[in-house]
Structure formats: structure tokens, C-alpha cells
Amino acid sequence: MAFDPLPPSWIASWSEDGTDVTFPIASIPELTAAEADAAAGDIRNVLFAMLTELYTVWAAQDSADQPDNMTMTKSVSTNTTTNVSIQTFTVRFNTEVLTQEVVAEA
């Protein structure tokens, strides 16, 4: 199987209508309604949950099915004194210089 660039392949129940993109909160397993709440949520939790899900989808693919012009890595370290885990996500895109569009896959 080759790389599948379609958003629904990466985020379950993804939809768009030409103006808005929508998907159920349940499509991002680490995300809760409280964290996504427009008035009382926390963008840090939203971003962490989204990156976790996207990385999970990325890592589940065979390396031959991952795109050459987008890569993802994740590292985790734990401070046992403070009992805090540090999770680092790195996403790299190869882009065209003039347009800043991601380079097409071969």
C-alpha cells in the first residue's frame, strides 16, 4: 500500500464542506470535551492530543507507506524526581521554496 494523503485516513470521521473542517472529539482519543471547550478549554491539551493521534497513525504505517516529504518523530523522557514526562514531537516538511507547498510525493 502506498502513502495515503487523505485527511480521513489520519483523523477518523473527518469532513469538510468547503468552509469548515469538522470531526468528532472522539476521533482524537486523548482529547476530552472539557479540554476542547471554546470558553474553558486548554489549547495545550488540544495540540498534545492531536499530535499524539497523528503520530500514532504515522507510526502504525509501514515505513514504505510513509511519505518522503513529511516525517514525524517522538521522544519521551521522564524526570523521576518531579514525576514529569517530557514528550517531544518533531514534524518535518520538505516544501517548495517559492510556494511553501509541501513537495509532492514521487
Secondary structure by P-SEA (a helix, b strand, c coil): cccccccccccccccccccbbbbcccccccccccccccccccaaaaaaaaaaaaaaaaaacccccccccbbbbbbbbbcccccbbbbbbbbbbbcccccccccccc
